[in-house]
Amino acid sequence: MDSKAQLKSARAKMNAKSKMAEYQPELATQAQDWDIVMHQLNNGGSMCEMYHTLLLIAPRSQMNRSSQIALNVWRNERFTITPLKLLQLATLYSSLPMTLTETAREDLKKLRLITTKTTVNAVDMAPIIGEWKGAGDPVMLFFGRRGSPTFLDFYSNQQGNYNVFVAGVSGSGKSVAMNEIVSAYRGIGARVWVIDVGRSYQNLIRLQKGTFIEFTPFAKNPLCINPFSWVGTDNELDFKAEMRLLKPMIGRMASPNAPLTEFQYSLIAEAITAVWKDYGPETTPTKIRDFLLDKIKNESGGVERVAYELAKQLQPFTTEGIYGEYFNGPANISLDGDMIGLELEELKNAPELRRVVLFVLTSRIAHDMYLSRDRKKICLVDEAWQLLGADKETAEFIEEGYRRARKYNGIFCVGTQGIEDAFKNDASQAAYSNADWKLFLRQDKKNLEKLIEDGMVNFSPAVKRMLLSLRTERGRFSEMLIASPNGDSVVRHIPDPFSLLMASTNATDFNECESLLNQGYSTMEALTIMLQRRGQLV
């Protein structure tokens, strides 16, 4: 075959130099083609035969429509395919594995269905339609749009951090997908903390025998998360190191929505240090308030005005304040289990309290996350934009925590209802920017286009096209775009009926499950009964 190519190349060169070439410009093009062939042969390539056959299988009633769609798909890629109306059996055999014989090849040659190509050209023309196979160990299972399994592990990222940002509008399947993340990593022995608004993870945590903690205002036995109760429990950290977290916590209580000045923080640090020296782990916001009122004086020996203002701003979090029960007294919750769920739904009418609670909890979780490097750990915050503060301190805390987490085998994962939520404040933007893994489910088209127009995100046309193509079929699957340093790919999350019901935030499902639990059924029994009622379990 190679010697024949050499002869044809020589003949093509002669024709290109002949007088007829003036009237047949295609002869020069043919000579160029054969020059390319000879270059490939001289550099280790060879010639081969190849043919393309599209085997289309469709119901008889849809055959014409399906054929036309196939023709259009190939035409858009500048290929022309022709229906072989009288050669179905021969081409069927030739398209199946292990069926191309020498006799069949001769027949295809006579029909001019086989062409000669260089091996490089043949590889380029091979109609390989493949899907992303995933990354890392098979921790989570998704599927491509063509059905190929896709395995994913966030720890497979070798180019940056393991942190995750998940965004999807209501009804896109975000909660179900995030339940899958939690369940998958618990399945490999990871330690998990979940902070949520809406009880999306309540059933999963109960099934995993985890600890589910609800912050209910005015309860008979109120929860207390006094951060000073935890100071000194880690022998590796001295009080100065603990101060880095204690100072912004008290600052957040004094000013939940607005940033404080350096002078204000210096007064808070002075008060914390002095009160801790006298009371140790019995320190409370009330004692710090009292110190600011009584002990800090100005240059004239009178009450320092700024300290007085801070003390008054701390009032809601003291024993006399409406939020005092959460922070005064010894802490009575434990975050030491393998799976901890923290539900803040009941605090939705007190956003100032909720932000302080979140800051205290995430600080404690980050502290626990950094105690060891030998175990995988994940902290998940759902509906994050409602919880994250808009101040500089929270943004700095997130940036530092996200950077450090990788060194300690940790993952921070936040979920929101839209990509636009990432740009509502500095804290949410820090969470977005410091997450190498981004999982985008179906987005609001108008909001997405506005983000792109305003230059808030820099999506390529291909990524924008993929985002706009995402869809969710309720009860069947939800599509998501997984973006990472390794590339962007669309996958489908196809949950089984049990997982789908377990993560359901539908009011009817929630009320039915609670009713069964109140009757004495376990979570597993309640979900099983619900599936049987729906005919999804035999």
RADAUR-V461760 format. One record per residue. PSI is psi as a letter, one per 40 degrees, with the letter a starting at -180 (999 if undefined). OMEGA is omega in degrees with one decimal (NA if undefined). D_LAST is the distance of its C-alpha to the last C-alpha in Angstrom with 2 decimals. Layout:
BEGIN
psi={PSI PSI}
omega={OMEGA OMEGA}
d_last={D_LAST D_LAST}
END
This chain:
BEGIN
psi={d d d d d d d d d d d d d d d d e i d d d d e g e e d d d d d d d d d d d d d d d e f e i i i i i i i h h h h h h i i d e e d d d d d d d d d d d d d d e f i h i h h g d e f d d d d d d e e i i f e h i d d d d d d d d d e f e h i h i i d d d d d d e h g h g i i h e a h a i g d i h a i i d e e h i h i h h d e e h e e b i e i i h h h h i h e e e d d d d d d d d d d d d d d e e i h h h h h i h e f e e d d d d d d e f a h h h h g h i f i d g i i h f h d e d e h e e h e e h i d d d d d d d d d d d d d d d d g d d i i i i d d d d d d d d d d d d d d d d d e b e e i i d d d d d d d d d d d h i a e e e a h h d d d d d d d d d e d d e i d e i d e d d e e h i i h f i h f e i d h h h h h e d e e d e g d d d d d d d d d d d d d d d d d d d e d i e e i i i h h h h i f d d d d h i e i d d d d d d d d d d d d d d d d f f i h h h i h i e i d d d e e d i d d d d d d d d e h d h h h h a h i h d d d d d d d d d e e d i g h i d d d d d d d e e i i h h h e c i h i i h h h i e e a h i h i h h g i i d d d d d d e h e h d d d d d d d d d d d d e e i i d d d d d d d d d d d e f e h 999}
omega={-179.4 179.2 176.8 178.4 179.2 178.3 -179.6 178.1 179.3 179.5 179.8 178.0 178.5 180.0 -178.9 -179.7 -178.4 179.0 -179.3 -178.6 178.0 -178.2 179.3 -177.3 179.5 178.4 177.6 178.4 178.3 178.8 177.2 178.5 -178.3 172.7 178.3 179.0 -178.5 177.0 178.4 -179.0 -179.0 -178.9 173.0 178.9 178.3 179.9 176.9 176.1 177.9 175.1 178.6 174.6 176.2 178.1 -176.2 179.3 -177.6 174.2 -177.0 -177.2 -177.1 -173.7 -178.4 -179.8 -179.7 178.4 -179.6 177.4 179.0 177.8 -178.4 179.3 -179.5 179.2 178.2 177.2 176.4 171.6 176.0 176.7 -174.0 176.6 178.1 -170.3 -176.8 -175.3 -173.8 -174.5 -178.7 -179.1 175.4 179.2 -175.9 -179.2 -178.8 179.3 172.1 -177.9 -177.1 179.4 178.8 179.1 178.9 178.4 179.9 178.6 179.0 177.1 -179.8 179.9 -179.6 175.6 178.3 176.2 179.9 -177.8 167.4 -179.4 177.9 179.2 -179.4 178.3 -179.8 -176.7 -179.8 -176.7 -178.9 178.2 -176.5 178.4 178.5 -177.8 178.6 -177.2 174.3 -177.8 -179.1 179.2 177.7 -178.6 171.7 179.2 172.0 -180.0 178.3 174.1 179.8 177.6 -179.7 179.6 -174.2 173.5 -178.3 -179.9 -179.8 -178.1 179.6 -175.8 -177.1 -176.6 -178.4 -172.0 -170.5 172.4 -177.8 -180.0 177.7 -178.9 178.4 -178.9 -178.8 -178.0 -177.5 -177.8 179.0 179.7 -179.6 171.3 178.0 178.4 -179.2 -177.6 -177.9 -177.3 170.4 -179.7 178.0 173.1 179.8 173.7 -170.7 168.8 179.7 174.8 -169.8 170.6 178.8 175.8 179.3 -174.4 -175.3 -178.1 -179.5 -178.8 177.5 179.7 -179.6 -178.4 178.5 179.4 -179.3 -174.2 178.5 176.4 -177.5 -179.8 173.7 176.9 179.4 177.5 -173.3 175.8 176.7 -179.9 177.8 -174.7 -178.3 177.4 -177.2 -179.0 178.5 179.1 178.5 -176.6 -177.4 -177.7 173.8 -175.0 180.0 177.7 178.2 -178.0 -179.2 177.4 -177.5 -176.6 177.1 176.3 178.4 176.4 178.2 177.0 -178.3 -177.8 -175.5 -171.4 -175.6 179.2 177.5 178.5 177.2 179.7 177.9 178.5 178.2 176.4 177.6 179.2 178.3 -179.5 180.0 -178.0 -177.6 -178.4 178.3 179.4 -177.9 -170.3 -179.8 -176.9 175.7 176.0 179.0 173.8 179.0 179.6 177.2 175.8 -179.3 179.2 178.9 -178.6 -167.2 -168.6 -177.2 -177.1 175.3 -176.3 179.4 -178.8 178.6 -179.9 176.2 -173.2 -178.2 177.5 178.1 179.9 177.7 179.6 179.3 179.2 177.5 -172.9 -178.1 -175.5 176.0 -178.5 178.7 -175.0 -176.1 -179.2 -172.4 -175.7 -177.0 -168.7 -178.0 -174.0 179.6 177.0 -176.3 173.5 179.0 177.6 -173.0 -177.5 178.4 179.2 -176.4 174.7 -179.2 -174.6 -176.8 -177.8 -175.5 -179.8 -175.0 179.0 177.6 -175.1 178.8 178.6 -176.5 179.3 178.3 179.1 -179.5 -178.9 179.2 -176.7 -179.4 176.8 179.3 179.2 177.9 177.1 179.9 -178.5 -175.7 -178.3 -177.9 179.9 -170.7 -176.8 177.0 -175.3 178.9 175.1 -176.1 177.5 -180.0 -174.7 -167.9 -174.3 176.8 -172.0 -174.8 179.4 -178.1 -173.8 -177.6 -176.3 179.0 178.6 179.2 178.4 -179.3 -179.5 179.9 -179.5 179.7 -179.8 -176.5 -172.2 -176.8 -178.2 -177.0 177.6 -176.0 177.2 167.1 -178.7 178.2 179.4 177.1 -178.0 177.0 178.3 -179.1 178.9 -179.2 -175.5 -179.7 176.3 -176.5 -176.8 -179.8 177.5 176.2 178.5 179.7 -174.3 -175.9 175.7 179.1 177.8 176.6 179.3 -178.5 171.3 -175.8 -177.9 171.8 -172.5 -178.0 179.7 -179.9 -179.4 178.1 177.1 -179.4 179.7 -178.5 179.0 179.7 177.5 -177.8 -179.7 174.7 177.0 -179.8 179.3 177.9 179.5 178.5 179.8 -178.6 -179.4 -176.4 179.1 178.8 173.0 -172.9 179.0 -178.0 -178.9 171.5 -179.4 177.2 173.3 177.6 -179.7 -179.3 176.6 -178.8 -179.7 -176.8 -178.4 176.9 177.1 176.0 171.5 -177.1 -177.1 173.0 -177.0 -179.0 179.6 -179.9 180.0 -179.6 -177.0 -174.8 174.0 177.5 -175.2 -179.8 179.0 -178.2 -178.1 178.7 179.5 179.6 178.6 179.3 178.0 179.0 177.4 176.4 178.5 173.1 179.5 178.4 179.8 -179.1 -179.8 178.2 177.9 -179.6 177.5 178.3 178.7 -178.6 179.5 -178.6 179.5 -178.8 NA}
d_last={63.33 64.95 68.48 67.63 66.46 69.81 71.73 69.79 70.28 74.03 74.24 72.36 74.83 77.77 76.42 75.85 79.55 80.90 82.65 79.74 77.57 79.48 78.02 74.62 73.18 69.93 71.90 72.15 68.41 67.84 70.23 68.33 65.09 66.73 68.17 64.64 63.68 66.68 65.93 62.45 63.95 66.67 64.14 61.96 59.81 59.62 58.80 55.70 54.28 51.14 49.37 46.52 43.99 41.15 38.43 36.62 33.50 32.44 31.60 34.85 34.95 34.85 37.08 40.30 38.81 37.12 40.41 42.37 40.12 40.60 44.35 44.51 42.67 45.15 48.07 47.37 47.88 51.10 49.84 50.40 48.03 48.82 46.55 47.55 47.22 48.96 47.84 44.06 43.84 46.34 44.87 41.31 42.51 44.48 41.57 39.33 39.71 42.27 43.60 46.81 49.71 53.44 53.80 51.00 52.67 55.96 54.38 52.85 56.28 57.99 55.56 56.32 52.68 53.61 55.71 57.46 56.68 57.53 54.76 54.68 54.38 51.64 49.54 50.03 48.99 45.91 42.97 40.76 37.85 36.30 34.28 34.78 33.21 33.33 35.50 35.53 32.94 29.20 28.43 26.59 24.76 25.40 25.85 28.84 28.87 29.05 26.07 28.05 26.65 28.91 29.27 31.23 33.07 35.53 37.71 38.54 41.14 44.51 46.59 46.05 43.75 40.00 39.63 37.15 37.44 34.37 34.91 32.74 33.02 30.69 27.41 28.07 25.37 27.98 26.27 23.07 25.39 27.43 24.47 23.80 27.46 27.34 24.22 25.66 29.03 27.85 26.00 29.44 31.08 32.77 33.96 32.68 34.13 32.55 34.69 32.99 33.56 30.45 27.98 25.99 25.61 25.22 21.55 22.16 25.32 23.79 21.05 23.93 25.94 28.54 31.16 30.63 34.03 34.63 38.15 38.63 42.19 44.13 41.64 43.02 42.63 43.10 42.26 45.33 45.53 49.26 49.75 52.86 50.89 49.49 52.88 54.22 50.93 51.27 54.37 54.57 55.21 58.43 58.97 60.33 57.12 55.11 57.46 56.05 52.86 54.41 56.93 54.55 52.28 55.22 56.31 52.98 53.35 56.86 55.96 52.24 52.98 56.37 57.74 60.40 63.72 64.82 67.20 64.48 62.38 65.45 65.90 62.27 62.68 65.89 64.26 61.24 63.55 65.89 63.29 61.33 64.59 65.12 61.62 59.43 55.68 56.61 57.53 55.95 56.35 58.54 60.99 61.11 61.84 64.63 66.13 66.21 67.98 70.48 71.15 71.34 74.72 76.41 79.73 81.61 79.86 77.92 74.22 72.70 71.44 68.50 67.39 67.70 65.50 62.84 62.93 62.46 59.58 57.88 58.19 54.58 53.32 55.76 55.43 57.05 54.73 51.45 49.55 51.51 48.87 46.85 49.77 52.28 51.83 50.02 46.74 43.87 40.90 40.03 38.77 38.81 35.09 33.02 31.02 32.67 31.54 34.39 33.55 36.55 35.08 37.22 40.33 40.02 42.93 45.14 45.25 48.30 46.59 43.41 45.46 47.30 44.17 42.61 45.85 46.08 42.49 42.64 46.03 44.69 41.69 44.10 46.33 43.54 42.48 46.02 46.34 45.05 44.48 42.37 38.94 37.02 36.70 35.35 36.23 34.21 35.65 33.61 35.41 38.46 41.09 40.76 41.43 44.00 47.58 50.06 52.79 54.39 53.55 49.77 50.14 52.29 49.87 46.99 49.16 50.32 46.90 45.28 48.11 48.03 44.26 44.30 46.88 44.65 41.40 40.18 38.36 38.76 36.11 36.61 34.59 36.05 35.21 37.79 40.30 43.02 42.03 43.43 46.87 47.00 48.91 50.31 47.54 44.66 46.82 47.44 43.70 43.31 46.39 45.63 42.10 42.16 38.48 37.61 34.16 34.62 31.73 32.51 35.91 37.91 40.15 43.24 43.13 42.66 45.58 47.74 47.13 48.24 51.24 52.35 52.24 49.84 47.72 48.95 46.17 47.16 46.60 43.83 41.97 42.51 41.12 37.99 37.54 37.94 35.41 32.53 29.66 26.30 23.44 21.44 17.82 18.64 21.64 24.98 28.16 30.81 34.25 34.91 38.66 40.43 43.84 42.42 41.63 39.23 35.93 33.07 29.52 26.05 23.62 20.08 17.82 14.13 12.19 12.54 16.23 16.80 15.76 17.63 20.74 20.62 24.03 23.11 24.70 21.92 19.32 22.01 23.01 19.57 19.05 22.60 22.15 19.32 21.50 24.43 22.66 22.57 19.10 19.26 18.43 15.43 14.16 15.12 13.37 10.02 10.64 11.77 8.81 6.74 9.99 10.15 7.10 6.75 3.79 0.00}
END
